Amino acid sequence: MRNKKKSIVLQDVLVEDYAAEGKSLARVDGKVVFIEKAVPGDVVDIQLSKNKKDWAEGHAIRIKKYSADRVEPFCEHFGICGGCQWQMLPYQKQLHYKHKQVTDNLQRIGKLPLPEIQPIAGCEETRYYRNKLEYTFSTKRFIPQSEFEALKKIQAESGQGFEFTEKTGVAGFHAKGMFDKLVEINTCHLQHEPTNLIRNAIAAYARQKKWSFYDIRQHEGWLRTMQVRLATTGELMVNIVFGFENADNRKELLDYLLREFPQITTLLYTINTKKNDSLYDQEPIVYHGKGYIIETLEDFRFKISPKSFFQTNSRQAEELYRITRDFAELNGSQTVYDLYCGTGSIGIFVSKLAKQIIGVEVVAEAIEDAKENAELNGLQHASFYAGDVIDICDDAFFAKHGRPDVIITDPPRAGMHEKLVQKLLEIAAPVVVYVSCNPATQARDLNLLGEKYTVEKIQPVDMFPHTLHIENVVQLKLKA
């Protein structure tokens, strides 16, 4: 260990395990150290960024010995763009650590008696699994360290000043921790073609025409972002977002795309003059096609508009929903309440085995989509309501719709509000199925639900290979 200007480097540290949020873990002189950019089995030098009494954080600045578990990442952008953080691990190892993450969270935070946790349900397709990707266009390119060092070497050898120039416009993903610089992407392996071909064609055409790319610091420029949705049905939606309207250039670009990529079934554009990229308050305009695509899960059909929320891994969503349906133990006689129902996908998926589906969601636009999806599938026994569950689910609501026999809840990463947990305890449905994208907050909520419920079944599901994210489905039953 050495200390220089309060900069502490721990040398020759054996990385022992994975911790939460994709960080690795080691123990040095009795202190737990959380490490980025390392995997269990590596021997590394660690630059500390935080150093507390009982724990520290840092990142690996040198790898002295590589773990035997490491494999060669398949993407040229690995380690730079910030996505797919676990490509250097074999997929079975990824599943092992994700399963362990669920186990550790439920035991450490949940503190409830637990049944055996089922083996994690992995993905058959570990690449090209996303149905939605969003790319950014920018004036600022992130220069990776290796390229930066090479440029410095050229400068030193030439003995002349060297200017680090950037292209007039780049397309890709934001560099990790940098809001204003992009990693220029050649090939992303998260979505099937023609996604990369479309993105690269747009950037090249815009550079050729000398059209301006967006500068997020100055809040100026024309070409801003693009969203691509590709369904398993083959339907393809592209939404191009511009920083201001330029009708002639816009028409030229969109017509060019339709000529070059006849696979596009719906082409939209959005004029976003705000300082942020969110589209929830924007109005995409249909230029070609019907303005939406259709995705299927089993034999159910779902309409996906440019602002719709939908599980981004369609085939694995089927697996997640099958497990949820199995855990609900439906026989055709039950009233099912689908809380945080979004566009209604879970409720609709389990509907054939339910007497009645009641969906509740705070986002009004999502409820409109849910109603359309129910109609699209010819469901007469599914109803959806916009509002807060805490406010909606009162005695009058139960008198009208019936009390739930089964509650399915699929909250955001923050988990359920404590008032909602108390509401569930008050409702006391015989079965609760809790679908979570964050086992830590799920474990916290399960601890509170333990007042009236026992945990009967646990099934982790991997929705996002090569990332640290993990879904988990838990069945709870009311205590006798």
C-alpha positions as CSV (number, residue, x, y, z in Angstrom):
1,M,0.0,0.0,0.0
2,R,1.3,3.5,-0.8
3,N,0.0,6.9,-0.2
4,K,0.7,9.8,-2.6
5,K,-1.3,13.0,-2.4
6,K,-4.0,11.1,-0.6
7,S,-4.2,8.7,-3.5
8,I,-4.1,5.1,-2.1
9,V,-3.2,2.2,-4.3
10,L,-3.6,-1.4,-3.0
11,Q,-1.2,-3.7,-4.7
12,D,-1.5,-7.4,-5.7
13,V,-5.0,-7.9,-4.4
14,L,-6.9,-11.1,-5.2
15,V,-10.5,-10.4,-6.2
16,E,-12.6,-12.9,-4.4
17,D,-16.3,-12.5,-5.3
18,Y,-19.0,-10.4,-6.9
19,A,-20.9,-7.8,-4.9
20,A,-24.0,-5.8,-5.7
21,E,-24.4,-3.6,-8.9
22,G,-21.7,-5.5,-10.8
23,K,-18.8,-4.6,-8.5
24,S,-16.3,-7.2,-7.4
25,L,-15.2,-7.7,-3.9
26,A,-11.9,-8.3,-2.0
27,R,-10.7,-8.2,1.6
28,V,-7.6,-6.4,2.5
29,D,-6.4,-6.3,6.2
30,G,-9.9,-7.1,7.3
31,K,-11.5,-4.4,5.2
32,V,-14.0,-5.1,2.4
33,V,-13.0,-3.4,-0.8
34,F,-15.5,-3.0,-3.7
35,I,-13.8,-2.9,-7.1
36,E,-14.8,-1.9,-10.6
37,K,-13.2,-3.3,-13.8
38,A,-12.2,-6.7,-12.3
39,V,-13.7,-10.2,-12.0
40,P,-13.3,-12.8,-9.3
41,G,-9.9,-14.6,-9.7
42,D,-8.1,-11.5,-11.0
43,V,-5.0,-10.2,-9.1
44,V,-5.1,-6.5,-9.4
45,D,-3.7,-3.1,-8.2
46,I,-6.6,-1.0,-6.9
47,Q,-6.8,2.8,-7.0
48,L,-9.1,3.7,-4.1
49,S,-11.8,6.4,-4.6
50,K,-13.3,6.0,-1.1
51,N,-11.7,4.8,2.0
52,K,-13.8,4.3,5.1
53,K,-13.1,2.6,8.4
54,D,-14.7,-0.8,7.5
55,W,-14.9,-0.6,3.7
56,A,-13.4,1.0,0.6
57,E,-14.2,1.5,-3.1
58,G,-11.9,1.7,-6.1
59,H,-11.1,0.5,-9.6
60,A,-8.5,-1.8,-11.0
61,I,-5.7,0.2,-12.6
62,R,-3.5,-2.8,-13.4
63,I,-4.4,-6.5,-13.8
64,K,-1.4,-8.5,-12.6
65,K,-2.9,-11.9,-13.3
66,Y,-6.1,-12.7,-15.2
67,S,-8.8,-14.9,-13.7
68,A,-9.1,-18.3,-15.3
69,D,-12.8,-17.6,-15.7
70,R,-12.2,-14.7,-18.2
71,V,-13.2,-15.1,-21.8
72,E,-12.5,-12.8,-24.8
73,P,-15.3,-10.1,-25.1
74,F,-17.0,-10.4,-28.5
75,C,-17.7,-6.6,-28.9
76,E,-15.0,-4.2,-30.0
77,H,-16.6,-1.5,-27.8
78,F,-16.5,-3.6,-24.6
79,G,-15.2,-1.6,-21.6
80,I,-15.7,1.8,-23.4
81,C,-19.4,2.2,-24.1
82,G,-20.5,1.2,-20.6
83,G,-23.0,-1.4,-21.7
84,C,-22.7,-5.3,-21.5
85,Q,-20.4,-5.0,-18.5
86,W,-20.0,-8.8,-18.1
87,Q,-18.9,-9.9,-21.6
88,M,-15.6,-11.0,-20.2
89,L,-17.4,-13.8,-18.2
90,P,-18.8,-17.0,-19.7
91,Y,-22.6,-16.9,-19.7
92,Q,-22.9,-19.7,-17.2
93,K,-20.7,-17.8,-14.7
94,Q,-22.9,-14.7,-15.3
95,L,-25.9,-16.8,-14.3
96,H,-24.1,-18.1,-11.2
97,Y,-23.3,-14.6,-9.9
98,K,-26.8,-13.3,-10.7
99,H,-28.4,-16.3,-8.8
100,K,-26.0,-15.5,-5.9
101,Q,-27.1,-11.8,-6.0
102,V,-30.7,-12.9,-5.5
103,T,-29.8,-15.3,-2.7
104,D,-27.7,-12.8,-0.9
105,N,-30.3,-10.0,-1.1
106,L,-33.2,-12.1,0.0
107,Q,-31.2,-13.6,3.0
108,R,-29.5,-10.4,4.1
109,I,-32.3,-7.9,3.6
110,G,-35.4,-10.0,3.5
111,K,-34.6,-11.9,6.7
112,L,-37.4,-14.3,6.1
113,P,-37.6,-18.1,6.0
114,L,-37.0,-19.0,2.4
115,P,-37.7,-22.0,0.3
116,E,-35.0,-23.4,-2.1
117,I,-34.4,-20.8,-4.8
118,Q,-34.9,-22.3,-8.2
119,P,-32.1,-22.4,-10.7
120,I,-32.0,-19.1,-12.7
121,A,-33.8,-19.1,-16.0
122,G,-31.2,-18.1,-18.6
123,C,-31.7,-16.8,-22.1
124,E,-31.4,-19.0,-25.1
125,E,-30.3,-16.0,-27.2
126,T,-27.6,-14.0,-25.4
127,R,-27.0,-11.6,-28.3
128,Y,-29.4,-9.6,-30.4
129,Y,-32.1,-10.0,-27.8
130,R,-33.3,-6.4,-27.4
131,N,-36.4,-5.2,-29.3
132,K,-35.6,-1.5,-28.5
133,L,-32.4,0.6,-28.7
134,E,-31.8,4.3,-28.5
135,Y,-28.8,6.0,-30.1
136,T,-27.6,9.6,-29.9
137,F,-26.0,11.8,-32.5
138,S,-23.5,14.4,-31.2
139,T,-20.6,16.7,-32.1
140,K,-18.4,15.2,-29.4
141,R,-16.7,11.9,-29.7
142,F,-15.2,10.1,-26.6
143,I,-11.6,9.3,-27.3
144,P,-10.7,6.0,-25.6
145,Q,-7.5,5.9,-23.5
146,S,-5.6,3.6,-25.9
147,E,-6.3,6.0,-28.8
148,F,-5.5,9.0,-26.7
149,E,-2.1,7.5,-25.7
150,A,-1.4,6.7,-29.4
151,L,-2.1,10.2,-30.4
152,K,0.2,11.5,-27.7
153,K,2.9,9.2,-28.9
154,I,2.5,10.6,-32.5
155,Q,2.7,14.1,-31.1
156,A,5.9,13.3,-29.2
157,E,7.6,11.6,-32.1
158,S,6.8,14.3,-34.6
159,G,8.1,17.0,-32.3
160,Q,5.2,19.2,-33.4
161,G,2.0,20.3,-31.9
162,F,-0.9,17.8,-32.4
163,E,-4.5,18.8,-32.3
164,F,-7.0,16.2,-31.1
165,T,-9.7,16.7,-33.8
166,E,-13.1,15.2,-33.7
167,K,-15.4,14.2,-36.5
168,T,-18.1,16.7,-37.4
169,G,-20.7,14.2,-36.1
170,V,-20.8,10.9,-34.4
171,A,-23.5,8.3,-33.6
172,G,-23.5,5.9,-30.7
173,F,-24.0,5.6,-26.9
174,H,-23.0,8.0,-24.2
175,A,-19.7,7.2,-22.6
176,K,-20.0,6.0,-19.1
177,G,-20.3,8.9,-16.7
178,M,-20.2,11.5,-19.5
179,F,-23.4,13.3,-20.6
180,D,-21.7,15.2,-23.5
181,K,-19.4,12.6,-25.2
182,L,-20.4,9.6,-27.3
183,V,-18.7,6.3,-27.9
184,E,-18.9,6.0,-31.7
185,I,-20.4,2.6,-32.3
186,N,-19.6,0.5,-35.4
187,T,-21.5,-2.6,-34.4
188,C,-23.7,-3.2,-31.5
189,H,-24.6,-6.8,-30.8
190,L,-27.8,-6.1,-28.8
191,Q,-30.3,-5.9,-31.7
192,H,-30.6,-7.7,-35.0
193,E,-29.8,-5.8,-38.2
194,P,-30.6,-3.5,-39.9
195,T,-30.2,-1.5,-36.7
196,N,-26.4,-0.8,-37.1
197,L,-26.8,-0.3,-40.9
198,I,-29.5,2.4,-40.3
199,R,-27.6,4.3,-37.6
200,N,-24.4,4.3,-39.6
201,A,-26.2,5.3,-42.8
202,I,-27.9,8.2,-41.2
203,A,-24.6,9.5,-39.7
204,A,-22.7,9.1,-42.9
205,Y,-25.5,10.8,-45.0
206,A,-25.7,13.7,-42.6
207,R,-21.9,14.2,-42.6
208,Q,-21.9,14.1,-46.4
209,K,-24.7,16.8,-46.5
210,K,-22.9,18.8,-43.8
211,W,-26.0,18.8,-41.6
212,S,-25.4,19.7,-38.0
213,F,-25.3,17.2,-35.2
214,Y,-26.6,18.1,-31.7
215,D,-24.3,19.7,-29.2
216,I,-25.8,18.9,-25.8
217,R,-23.7,21.5,-24.0
218,Q,-24.6,24.3,-26.3
219,H,-28.1,22.9,-26.9
220,E,-27.9,23.5,-30.6
221,G,-27.8,21.3,-33.7
222,W,-30.3,19.4,-35.9
223,L,-29.7,15.6,-35.7
224,R,-30.3,14.5,-32.2
225,T,-31.3,10.9,-31.4
226,M,-33.0,7.9,-32.9
227,Q,-35.0,5.1,-31.5
228,V,-35.3,1.6,-33.2
229,R,-37.9,-1.0,-32.2
230,L,-37.7,-4.4,-33.9
231,A,-40.4,-6.9,-33.1
232,T,-40.1,-10.7,-33.4
233,T,-42.9,-10.3,-36.0
234,G,-40.4,-8.5,-38.3
235,E,-42.1,-5.2,-37.9
236,L,-39.5,-2.4,-37.7
237,M,-40.1,1.1,-36.2
238,V,-37.6,4.0,-36.5
239,N,-38.2,7.4,-34.8
240,I,-35.7,10.1,-35.7
241,V,-35.5,13.1,-33.3
242,F,-34.4,16.5,-34.5
243,G,-33.4,19.5,-32.4
244,F,-35.4,21.9,-34.6
245,E,-37.6,21.7,-37.7
246,N,-36.0,21.9,-41.2
247,A,-38.7,20.5,-43.5
248,D,-36.5,20.2,-46.6
249,N,-33.6,18.4,-44.9
250,R,-36.0,16.2,-42.8
251,K,-37.9,15.1,-45.9
252,E,-34.7,14.3,-47.8
253,L,-33.3,12.2,-44.9
254,L,-36.5,10.3,-44.3
255,D,-37.0,9.6,-48.0
256,Y,-33.4,8.4,-48.2
257,L,-34.0,6.0,-45.3
258,L,-37.2,4.6,-46.9
259,R,-35.3,4.0,-50.2
260,E,-32.3,2.3,-48.6
261,F,-34.2,0.3,-45.9
262,P,-37.6,-0.9,-47.2
263,Q,-37.7,-3.1,-44.1
264,I,-38.9,-0.1,-42.1
265,T,-42.6,-0.6,-41.6
266,T,-43.1,2.6,-39.5
267,L,-41.0,5.7,-39.8
268,L,-41.6,8.7,-37.5
269,Y,-39.9,11.9,-36.6
270,T,-40.0,14.1,-33.5
271,I,-39.1,17.7,-33.1
272,N,-37.6,18.1,-29.7
273,T,-36.5,21.7,-28.8
274,K,-36.1,20.9,-25.1
275,K,-32.8,20.7,-23.3
276,N,-33.3,17.0,-22.4
277,D,-33.9,14.0,-24.6
278,S,-37.0,12.5,-22.9
279,L,-39.9,11.9,-25.2
280,Y,-42.7,11.5,-22.7
281,D,-44.0,15.0,-23.4
282,Q,-43.2,15.0,-27.1
283,E,-45.4,14.1,-30.1
284,P,-43.8,11.7,-32.6
285,I,-45.2,12.3,-36.1
286,V,-45.9,9.4,-38.5
287,Y,-44.1,9.9,-41.8
288,H,-44.6,6.4,-43.2
289,G,-46.6,3.4,-42.0
290,K,-49.2,2.9,-39.3
291,G,-47.3,4.6,-36.5
292,Y,-46.8,1.5,-34.3
293,I,-45.6,-2.1,-34.5
294,I,-47.2,-5.4,-33.3
295,E,-45.3,-7.7,-31.0
296,T,-46.4,-11.2,-29.9
297,L,-46.0,-13.1,-26.7
298,E,-47.3,-16.7,-27.1
299,D,-50.5,-16.0,-29.1
300,F,-51.2,-12.6,-27.6
301,R,-50.6,-9.5,-29.7
302,F,-49.4,-6.1,-28.3
303,K,-49.4,-2.7,-30.0
304,I,-46.2,-0.8,-29.4
305,S,-46.2,2.9,-30.1
306,P,-43.0,5.0,-30.0
307,K,-43.6,6.0,-26.4
308,S,-45.0,2.7,-25.1
309,F,-43.3,0.8,-22.4
310,F,-42.7,-2.8,-23.3
311,Q,-40.3,-5.5,-22.0
312,T,-37.2,-5.0,-24.1
313,N,-36.4,-8.7,-24.4
314,S,-39.5,-10.2,-26.0
315,R,-38.7,-13.9,-26.0
316,Q,-37.5,-13.8,-22.4
317,A,-40.5,-11.8,-21.4
318,E,-42.5,-14.8,-22.4
319,E,-40.5,-16.9,-19.9
320,L,-40.9,-14.3,-17.2
321,Y,-44.6,-14.1,-17.7
322,R,-45.0,-17.9,-17.8
323,I,-43.3,-18.2,-14.5
324,T,-45.6,-15.4,-13.1
325,R,-48.6,-17.2,-14.5
326,D,-47.5,-20.5,-12.9
327,F,-46.9,-18.8,-9.5
328,A,-50.4,-17.3,-9.6
329,E,-51.9,-20.8,-9.6
330,L,-54.9,-19.8,-11.6
331,N,-57.8,-22.1,-12.4
332,G,-60.3,-19.8,-14.1
333,S,-62.2,-18.7,-10.9
334,Q,-59.9,-16.0,-9.6
335,T,-60.0,-12.2,-9.8
336,V,-56.5,-11.0,-10.5
337,Y,-55.3,-7.5,-9.7
338,D,-52.3,-6.5,-11.9
339,L,-50.6,-3.6,-10.0
340,Y,-48.0,-1.4,-11.8
341,C,-49.6,-2.9,-14.9
342,G,-48.0,-0.6,-17.5
343,T,-49.5,-1.4,-20.9
344,G,-51.2,-4.5,-19.4
345,S,-48.9,-7.1,-20.8
346,I,-48.7,-9.4,-17.7
347,G,-52.5,-9.2,-17.0
348,I,-53.3,-10.0,-20.6
349,F,-50.8,-12.8,-20.7
350,V,-52.4,-14.6,-17.7
351,S,-56.0,-13.7,-18.7
352,K,-57.0,-17.0,-20.2
353,L,-56.8,-18.6,-16.7
354,A,-58.5,-15.8,-14.8
355,K,-62.1,-14.9,-14.2
356,Q,-61.3,-11.2,-14.2
357,I,-58.3,-9.0,-14.7
358,I,-58.1,-5.6,-13.0
359,G,-55.0,-3.5,-14.0
360,V,-53.9,-0.4,-12.1
361,E,-51.2,2.0,-13.3
362,V,-50.4,5.6,-12.4
363,V,-49.3,6.5,-16.0
364,A,-52.5,7.4,-17.8
365,E,-51.0,6.9,-21.3
366,A,-49.9,3.4,-20.4
367,I,-53.5,2.6,-19.3
368,E,-54.8,3.8,-22.7
369,D,-52.3,1.4,-24.4
370,A,-53.5,-1.4,-22.0
371,K,-57.1,-0.9,-23.0
372,E,-56.1,-1.0,-26.7
373,N,-54.1,-4.2,-26.1
374,A,-57.1,-5.8,-24.3
375,E,-59.3,-4.9,-27.3
376,L,-56.7,-6.2,-29.7
377,N,-56.8,-9.6,-28.0
378,G,-60.6,-9.6,-27.8
379,L,-60.6,-9.7,-24.0
380,Q,-64.0,-8.8,-22.4
381,H,-62.9,-9.6,-18.8
382,A,-59.9,-7.2,-18.5
383,S,-60.3,-3.7,-17.2
384,F,-57.6,-1.1,-16.6
385,Y,-57.6,2.0,-14.4
386,A,-55.3,5.0,-14.2
387,G,-54.3,6.2,-10.8
388,D,-52.4,5.4,-7.6
389,V,-53.2,2.0,-6.2
390,I,-53.3,3.4,-2.7
391,D,-56.1,5.8,-3.7
392,I,-58.0,3.6,-6.1
393,C,-58.2,0.3,-4.2
394,D,-60.8,1.3,-1.5
395,D,-63.9,-0.4,-0.3
396,A,-66.0,1.2,-3.1
397,F,-63.6,-0.1,-5.8
398,F,-63.7,-3.6,-4.2
399,A,-67.5,-3.5,-4.0
400,K,-67.7,-2.8,-7.7
401,H,-64.9,-5.1,-9.0
402,G,-64.5,-7.7,-6.3
403,R,-61.6,-8.2,-3.9
404,P,-58.5,-9.8,-5.5
405,D,-57.8,-13.5,-5.1
406,V,-54.4,-13.0,-6.7
407,I,-52.3,-9.8,-6.8
408,I,-49.5,-9.5,-9.3
409,T,-47.2,-6.6,-8.6
410,D,-44.3,-5.5,-10.9
411,P,-42.9,-2.2,-9.5
412,P,-40.0,-0.1,-10.8
413,R,-36.5,-0.5,-9.4
414,A,-37.3,1.5,-6.3
415,G,-39.8,-1.2,-5.3
416,M,-43.2,-0.6,-3.7
417,H,-43.9,2.5,-1.6
418,E,-44.3,1.5,2.0
419,K,-47.9,2.7,1.9
420,L,-48.6,0.2,-0.9
421,V,-47.0,-2.6,1.1
422,Q,-49.4,-1.7,4.0
423,K,-52.2,-1.6,1.5
424,L,-51.4,-5.1,0.4
425,L,-51.3,-6.3,4.0
426,E,-54.7,-4.7,4.5
427,I,-56.2,-6.3,1.3
428,A,-54.8,-9.7,2.3
429,A,-55.2,-11.5,-1.0
430,P,-54.6,-15.2,-0.7
431,V,-51.7,-15.1,-3.2
432,V,-49.3,-12.4,-4.2
433,V,-46.8,-12.8,-7.1
434,Y,-44.0,-10.1,-6.8
435,V,-42.1,-9.6,-10.0
436,S,-39.0,-7.4,-9.5
437,C,-36.1,-6.0,-11.5
438,N,-34.2,-5.2,-8.2
439,P,-33.9,-8.0,-5.7
440,A,-32.6,-5.6,-3.0
441,T,-35.8,-3.5,-2.9
442,Q,-37.9,-6.6,-3.4
443,A,-36.2,-8.1,-0.3
444,R,-37.0,-5.0,1.7
445,D,-40.7,-5.2,0.7
446,L,-40.8,-9.0,1.4
447,N,-39.5,-8.3,4.9
448,L,-42.5,-6.0,5.5
449,L,-45.0,-8.4,3.8
450,G,-43.7,-11.1,6.1
451,E,-46.1,-9.8,8.7
452,K,-48.9,-11.7,7.0
453,Y,-47.3,-13.7,4.2
454,T,-44.8,-16.6,3.8
455,V,-42.5,-16.9,0.8
456,E,-43.4,-20.1,-1.1
457,K,-41.5,-20.0,-4.4
458,I,-38.5,-18.0,-5.8
459,Q,-37.4,-18.0,-9.4
460,P,-34.7,-15.7,-10.7
461,V,-34.9,-14.8,-14.5
462,D,-32.1,-13.4,-16.6
463,M,-33.5,-10.8,-19.0
464,F,-30.3,-9.0,-20.0
465,P,-27.3,-11.2,-20.7
466,H,-23.8,-9.7,-20.3
467,T,-25.2,-7.0,-17.9
468,L,-25.5,-7.0,-14.1
469,H,-29.3,-6.8,-14.2
470,I,-31.5,-9.6,-12.8
471,E,-35.3,-10.2,-12.5
472,N,-36.8,-12.2,-9.7
473,V,-40.3,-13.7,-9.3
474,V,-41.5,-14.5,-5.8
475,Q,-44.8,-16.3,-4.8
476,L,-46.2,-15.3,-1.4
477,K,-49.2,-16.9,0.3
478,L,-51.3,-15.6,3.2
479,K,-50.4,-17.2,6.5
480,A,-53.1,-19.6,7.9
